[in-house]
C-alpha cells in the first residue's frame, strides 16, 4: 500500500515539475505586458523587431504625404481661394498645424491609459480621412467656395456655413493627425527588445529612419501633389491626400500578425496629479502633525521600472524602495498618513513623476526651434511666391521649396545612421555615440544660423524690389531667383533632423514605461507650441510696432511692405537666448537610462 502511495506521489511530482517547467519555458518565450492584435501573448522571435517596425515606417510615408501635401501649400489656398489676407492666412495655418501636433498629447494619453497604440492609429486615420473628404468636396464644388475676385481689393472672404465647412474639415484632419502622431511612433519604437544592446541599437536606427520616412512622404507631397494643386486644381490635391490616408489603413493592418502592442496601464496624468496633490496637501498638514515620510533614508540613484525586461525578471536585485534627494518637495507625497486615503502614493509613482518633471525643461527649450520651423510653411512660402520660381523652362510652385531640406534629410539620415553614429560609438566607446541632448543642441544652433540667413535673404529680396520699382506690385515676380530661400531651408531642415529624432528617442528612453506614448508626444507638442508661439509673436510684433510706428511690421496684403527681415532678426536673438537656457538645463541633466545600463 505504501509502495503504491509512493509511486503516486512520484508520478504527481513529475507531472507538477513538468507543468512548472513548461510554464517557466512559456514565460521565457513571451513578453509580459504586451499582446498581439488579438490580445494573445506575444512570442519572442515571432512578434516585434525590425520587420514589424518596417510596416510602421511605410505607413508613416503615406500618412505624412497626406498631411503635408496640403499643409505645405495651405497658406496659398486660404489666401488665393478663400481670400484671407496673407497675415491672416499665415496665422490660420500656424494655428491649424499647432492644433494638429498638440492633439498628439491626447493620442499619447489615450494609448497609455485606455486603448493601445494599434487601436488609436486606426481610429485617428479614419477621422483624418473624413476631414480630407470634406475638404475635397468643398474644393470640387464652386458653390461651396467664395465668389471669384473680379479685381484687386474686391475679394470676398469665405464666410457663413462655407467657412464652417472649411474649418470643420481642417480640424477633423488636425484631430486625426494628432492621434496618429501620438500613437504611430511609439507603436514602432515598442517593437524592439530594449534589454539587449542589439535591440536598443535597432530602436535608435528606427528613430533615424522614422525621420527619413517623414521626409520621403514630404518629398512626394511638396513636389508631385503640390504641382497637382497648382496646375490641376485643389480638388485633385485633396483627393490624392484622401486616397493616400485611406491606403495607409490596409498597409498598417497587413503588419498585424507581427506587431507586439503594450497593454494600457492607467492614466499617467492621474498619477502625476495625484502625486502633486499629495505633496501639496501633506506639506501643509505636516505643520500640525508629526507624521513621517515613508523610507526616510534617501538615495541619489533610484531606478524605476522602464523596460519590459525589468518586469520579466522578478528575481533580479532591485534598489531599495527609497525616494531620491532630487526634487525633494515631491517626497511629501510619501506620508504614512496622507491628508486623504486616496492620496496614498508609492515611491515608484513619486520617482516617475520626478522623471517627467526633469525632462520638461528640455522640452520647453525646443519650442523656440519649432517656432522657427513654422516659418517654412508661412512667410517663406509667401516670399517665394513674389520671386522668380523658374528653373530653366520649368516653373516650380512656391510650396515646393521644402524639397531642399527634405532631400538633405534623406541624404543625411542614412549617412548619420550608418557612418556618423558607428564612428562616434568607436571614438566615445559608448552605446549611444552621440548623446540625445547633443543632437538637440546641434539643432538649436542650426536654427539660430537659419534665422540670420533668412533675415539677410529677405533684405536682399526687398532691395531687388526697390531697385526695380516693384515694391507696389506684389503679384509681379521679382528678378531674383527663389533659390536664395533654399539656404534657410537647408539650415532649418538640418536642425529638424537633429532635433526631432533626438527628442523622440530622448523622451522615449528616459520616460517610465507607463508614460512612454505621452512622453514621445511631447516631441509633437513642442512643434505645436512652436506654431502657436509664431502666431503670438506675429500678434505681439504687430501690436507693438503699430503703437510706435503706426504701421505694423507684418500686416497688409503686400508682402513687400512688410518688415520681415526685422522679424527674422528678432527670432534669431530669441533663439540665441533660448540656446543659453537649454545649455543651463542640459549640462545638469543626468541620463537615467545610462544609469540603468551601468547598474
MIFI-191592 format. One record per residue (C-alpha): x, y, z; residue number from 1. Coordinates in steps of 0.1 Angstrom, whole numbers, m for minus. Last residue first. Example, Ala and Ser with C-alpha at 12.3 -4.5 7.8 and 13.67 -1.06 7.14 Angstrom:
<pts>
     xx     yy     zz  num
    137    m11     71    2
    123    m45     78    1
</pts>
This chain:
<pts>
     xx     yy     zz  num
    237    492   m128  599
    256    508   m157  598
    226    502   m180  597
    202    518   m155  596
    225    548   m150  595
    226    553   m188  594
    188    552   m189  593
    187    577   m160  592
    206    602   m181  591
    218    630   m158  590
    207    666   m167  589
    228    695   m153  588
    245    705   m185  587
    212    701   m205  586
    194    725   m181  585
    218    755   m184  584
    226    747   m221  583
    189    750   m230  582
    186    785   m215  581
    216    796   m234  580
    200    781   m266  579
    168    801   m258  578
    188    833   m257  577
    202    826   m291  576
    168    816   m305  575
    153    849   m292  574
    181    868   m310  573
    175    850   m343  572
    137    854   m339  571
    142    892   m336  570
    164    891   m367  569
    137    873   m386  568
    111    899   m376  567
    134    926   m387  566
    138    909   m421  565
    100    906   m424  564
     95    944   m423  563
     64    940   m445  562
     58    964   m474  561
     69    939   m500  560
     45    914   m486  559
     16    934   m499  558
    m18    924   m485  557
    m14    941   m451  556
      3    935   m418  555
     36    922   m406  554
     57    952   m394  553
     27    972   m382  552
     24   1008   m395  551
     16   1035   m369  550
     53   1034   m359  549
     51   1032   m321  548
     17   1016   m315  547
     16    997   m348  546
     51    983   m339  545
     39    969   m305  544
      7    954   m318  543
     22    939   m349  542
     51    924   m330  541
     28    910   m304  540
      4    895   m330  539
     33    880   m350  538
     49    867   m318  537
     16    850   m308  536
     12    833   m341  535
     48    820   m340  534
     43    809   m304  533
     13    789   m315  532
     35    772   m342  531
     62    765   m317  530
     37    753   m292  529
     25    727   m317  528
     61    716   m326  527
     68    711   m289  526
     36    692   m286  525
     49    669   m313  524
     81    660   m294  523
     59    659   m262  522
     40    630   m278  521
     70    609   m270  520
     63    614   m233  519
     26    606   m237  518
     34    573   m255  517
     61    565   m230  516
     42    571   m198  515
     37    536   m183  514
     73    526   m193  513
     88    555   m174  512
    103    582   m196  511
    141    584   m204  510
    141    561   m234  509
    110    575   m251  508
    117    612   m244  507
    153    610   m256  506
    145    589   m286  505
    118    614   m298  504
    138    645   m289  503
    169    633   m308  502
    150    623   m339  501
    132    657   m339  500
    163    678   m330  499
    189    665   m354  498
    167    662   m384  497
    148    694   m378  496
    180    714   m374  495
    191    700   m408  494
    159    711   m424  493
    162    746   m408  492
    197    750   m422  491
    187    738   m457  490
    155    758   m457  489
    174    790   m448  488
    197    784   m478  487
    170    774   m502  486
    155    809   m499  485
    181    822   m523  484
    169    795   m548  483
    138    817   m553  482
    156    835   m580  481
    156    873   m582  480
    140    894   m609  479
    108    899   m588  478
     76    883   m600  477
     47    907   m604  476
     18    900   m580  475
     31    922   m552  474
     35    953   m574  473
     39    982   m550  472
     75    975   m542  471
     83    968   m578  470
    105    998   m585  469
    133    977   m599  468
    158    988   m572  467
    132    986   m545  466
    121    950   m553  465
    158    940   m555  464
    165    956   m521  463
    134    938   m508  462
    148    904   m518  461
    183    912   m504  460
    169    921   m470  459
    148    890   m471  458
    179    869   m478  457
    198    885   m449  456
    170    879   m424  455
    166    843   m435  454
    204    837   m431  453
    202    850   m395  452
    172    828   m389  451
    189    797   m402  450
    221    803   m381  449
    200    804   m350  448
    181    772   m361  447
    215    754   m367  446
    225    761   m331  445
    192    746   m318  444
    196    715   m340  443
    231    709   m326  442
    217    712   m290  441
    191    685   m298  440
    218    661   m311  439
    239    669   m280  438
    210    662   m258  437
    204    628   m274  436
    240    617   m268  435
    263    610   m297  434
    279    575   m295  433
    249    560   m279  432
    265    527   m268  431
    296    543   m256  430
    333    540   m266  429
    334    577   m274  428
    355    572   m305  427
    341    538   m316  426
    305    549   m309  425
    311    582   m328  424
    322    562   m359  423
    292    540   m357  422
    269    571   m353  421
    285    591   m382  420
    286    563   m408  419
    255    541   m409  418
    229    562   m390  417
    242    597   m399  416
    247    588   m435  415
    212    572   m436  414
    197    604   m422  413
    219    629   m441  412
    208    621   m477  411
    170    620   m469  410
    175    650   m446  409
    191    670   m475  408
    163    660   m499  407
    137    672   m474  406
    156    704   m466  405
    156    713   m504  404
    121    699   m512  403
    107    724   m487  402
    105    749   m516  401
     77    730   m533  400
     51    754   m518  399
     64    781   m542  398
     54    760   m572  397
     85    755   m595  396
     82    767   m632  395
    103    745   m655  394
    118    763   m686  393
    151    769   m670  392
    144    767   m632  391
    116    792   m628  390
    104    804   m594  389
    113    841   m599  388
    102    857   m566  387
     70    870   m551  386
     55    835   m544  385
     88    825   m528  384
     83    851   m501  383
     48    838   m495  382
     62    803   m490  381
     88    817   m466  380
     61    836   m447  379
     40    805   m438  378
     50    769   m442  377
     88    772   m436  376
     82    800   m409  375
     68    773   m385  374
    103    759   m384  373
    115    790   m364  372
     87    785   m339  371
     99    749   m338  370
    133    760   m326  369
    117    782   m300  368
     97    753   m286  367
    128    731   m281  366
    139    746   m247  365
    105    738   m232  364
    110    701   m238  363
    145    702   m222  362
    129    720   m192  361
    102    693   m190  360
    126    664   m188  359
    132    667   m151  358
     95    670   m143  357
     87    637   m161  356
    114    619   m142  355
    102    633   m109  354
     67    620   m117  353
     82    585   m121  352
    100    588    m88  351
     68    597    m70  350
     49    568    m85  349
     77    543    m77  348
     79    555    m41  347
     42    547    m37  346
     14    573    m31  345
    m15    575     m7  344
    m37    604    m19  343
    m68    583    m20  342
    m66    579     18  341
    m68    617     23  340
    m44    641     40  339
    m18    613     39  338
     m9    591     70  337
     24    574     62  336
     35    604     41  335
     50    596      7  334
     36    626    m12  333
     60    649      8  332
     87    633    m13  331
     76    657    m41  330
     93    685    m23  329
    126    666    m26  328
    130    674    m62  327
    163    654    m61  326
    170    635    m29  325
    158    602    m42  324
    130    583    m26  323
    136    549    m10  322
    124    515    m22  321
    158    498    m21  320
    172    491    m55  319
    163    459    m73  318
    180    426    m75  317
    166    404   m102  316
    142    377    m90  315
    112    394   m106  314
    128    393   m141  313
    100    399   m165  312
     92    434   m153  311
    128    445   m157  310
    129    433   m192  309
     98    451   m202  308
    116    483   m196  307
    115    514   m175  306
    110    503   m140  305
    123    528   m115  304
    159    534   m107  303
    169    552    m75  302
    204    567    m78  301
    206    596    m53  300
    191    576    m24  299
    172    587      6  298
    167    574     41  297
    133    584     54  296
    115    555     39  295
     79    566     42  294
     78    602     53  293
     70    607     89  292
     39    620    105  291
     44    645    134  290
     15    667    125  289
      4    704    126  288
     29    718    101  287
     29    684     83  286
     m6    690     71  285
      6    718     47  284
     33    696     32  283
      8    667     30  282
    m16    687      9  281
     10    699    m16  280
     28    666    m19  279
     m5    646    m22  278
    m18    670    m49  277
     14    667    m69  276
     15    629    m66  275
    m22    625    m75  274
    m19    649   m105  273
     10    629   m118  272
     m7    596   m114  271
    m39    608   m130  270
    m20    622   m159  269
     m3    589   m164  268
    m37    573   m170  267
    m38    536   m165  266
    m16    507   m176  265
    m25    503   m213  264
    m12    470   m227  263
     19    474   m250  262
     14    461   m285  261
     35    435   m303  260
     31    436   m340  259
     40    408   m365  258
      5    394   m372  257
     m9    430   m376  256
     15    441   m404  255
    m11    438   m431  254
    m33    461   m409  253
    m10    491   m414  252
    m10    487   m451  251
    m48    483   m450  250
    m51    517   m432  249
    m24    536   m452  248
    m45    534   m484  247
    m72    556   m468  246
    m46    582   m459  245
    m34    581   m495  244
    m68    583   m511  243
    m77    614   m491  242
    m44    630   m498  241
    m48    624   m536  240
    m83    639   m535  239
    m71    670   m516  238
    m47    676   m544  237
    m72    668   m571  236
    m98    692   m556  235
    m70    718   m553  234
    m68    721   m591  233
    m48    707   m620  232
    m18    731   m621  231
    m12    744   m586  230
    m28    715   m567  229
    m12    689   m590  228
     22    705   m586  227
     17    705   m548  226
      9    667   m550  225
     40    658   m571  224
     66    681   m555  223
     58    691   m519  222
     39    659   m511  221
     62    634   m527  220
     92    649   m508  219
     71    652   m476  218
     63    615   m476  217
    100    606   m481  216
    110    632   m454  215
     88    616   m428  214
    103    583   m439  213
    138    596   m431  212
    126    609   m398  211
    113    574   m390  210
    146    561   m403  209
    165    579   m376  208
    140    568   m349  207
    142    532   m361  206
    180    532   m361  205
    179    541   m323  204
    154    512   m319  203
    178    489   m337  202
    206    500   m314  201
    185    493   m283  200
    175    459   m296  199
    211    450   m304  198
    223    461   m270  197
    197    438   m253  196
    170    446   m227  195
    155    471   m251  194
    137    444   m271  193
    122    463   m300  192
     86    466   m313  191
     80    494   m287  190
     95    520   m310  189
     70    514   m339  188
     39    518   m317  187
     56    547   m300  186
     59    564   m334  185
     23    556   m345  184
      3    566   m314  183
      7    603   m307  182
     14    613   m343  181
    m16    593   m354  180
    m39    609   m329  179
    m27    644   m337  178
    m31    638   m374  177
    m67    626   m369  176
    m76    656   m348  175
    m59    680   m372  174
    m77    665   m402  173
   m110    669   m383  172
    m98    705   m377  171
    m94    713   m414  170
   m126    697   m425  169
   m147    715   m398  168
   m127    747   m406  167
   m137    747   m443  166
   m173    736   m436  165
   m178    763   m410  164
   m164    789   m435  163
   m189    777   m461  162
   m216    779   m434  161
   m211    816   m431  160
   m180    832   m446  159
   m153    829   m472  158
   m136    863   m478  157
   m149    885   m506  156
   m123    898   m530  155
   m127    934   m542  154
    m92    947   m535  153
    m77    935   m568  152
   m103    929   m594  151
   m131    905   m601  150
   m122    880   m573  149
   m140    847   m575  148
   m170    841   m553  147
   m165    823   m520  146
   m164    784   m520  145
   m191    758   m515  144
   m209    769   m547  143
   m177    761   m567  142
   m179    723   m559  141
   m146    705   m561  140
   m127    723   m533  139
   m156    718   m509  138
   m158    681   m517  137
   m121    676   m512  136
   m121    695   m479  135
   m149    672   m466  134
   m131    641   m477  133
    m99    653   m460  132
   m117    656   m427  131
   m133    621   m431  130
    m99    605   m439  129
    m83    622   m409  128
   m110    607   m386  127
   m105    572   m401  126
    m67    575   m396  125
    m73    585   m360  124
    m94    555   m352  123
    m69    531   m368  122
    m39    547   m350  121
    m56    547   m316  120
    m64    510   m319  119
    m28    499   m325  118
    m14    524   m300  117
    m35    506   m274  116
    m66    519   m256  115
    m72    533   m221  114
    m42    548   m203  113
    m11    548   m224  112
    m27    550   m259  111
    m53    575   m247  110
    m27    597   m232  109
     m5    596   m263  108
    m34    604   m286  107
    m44    633   m265  106
     m8    646   m264  105
     m7    642   m302  104
    m35    668   m301  103
     m8    695   m298  102
      6    685   m332  101
    m27    690   m350  100
    m35    721   m330   99
     m2    738   m339   98
     m6    730   m375   97
    m40    745   m377   96
    m30    775   m356   95
      1    780   m378   94
    m20    778   m409   93
    m46    802   m396   92
    m19    827   m386   91
     m3    826   m421   90
    m37    830   m437   89
    m45    860   m415   88
    m11    875   m424   87
    m15    869   m461   86
    m51    883   m461   85
    m79    857   m465   84
    m95    852   m499   83
   m107    816   m496   82
    m91    808   m530   81
    m60    829   m531   80
    m52    835   m494   79
    m65    802   m479   78
    m51    781   m507   77
    m18    799   m506   76
    m14    793   m468   75
    m24    757   m473   74
      6    748   m496   73
     28    730   m470   72
     m3    718   m450   71
    m20    703   m480   70
      6    677   m492   69
     20    678   m457   68
     m9    657   m442   67
    m14    630   m469   66
     23    626   m475   65
     29    624   m438   64
      4    595   m435   63
     17    576   m466   62
     54    578   m455   61
     44    570   m419   60
     26    538   m431   59
     58    526   m447   58
     77    532   m414   57
     51    515   m393   56
     52    484   m416   55
     90    484   m412   54
     86    483   m374   53
     71    448   m375   52
    100    435   m396   51
    125    454   m375   50
    116    435   m343   49
     82    427   m329   48
     65    393   m328   47
     78    359   m339   46
    113    357   m323   45
     99    363   m288   44
     62    353   m287   43
     33    377   m279   42
      6    366   m256   41
    m29    370   m271   40
    m49    402   m273   39
    m59    395   m310   38
    m36    423   m323   37
     m7    408   m303   36
     m2    414   m266   35
     25    430   m244   34
     28    434   m206   33
     49    403   m203   32
     69    393   m233   31
     68    356   m242   30
     94    329   m246   29
    108    329   m210   28
     73    327   m196   27
     65    297   m218   26
     96    280   m205   25
     86    287   m170   24
     52    273   m176   23
     66    242   m192   22
     90    236   m163   21
     62    241   m138   20
     40    217   m157   19
     67    191   m160   18
     75    196   m123   17
     39    190   m114   16
     36    159   m135   15
     69    145   m121   14
     57    153    m85   13
     23    136    m93   12
     42    105   m106   11
     64    104    m75   10
     35    108    m52    9
     16     80    m70    8
     46     57    m68    7
     49     64    m31    6
     13     57    m25    5
     16     24    m44    4
     46     14    m23    3
     28     24      9    2
      0      0      0    1
</pts>
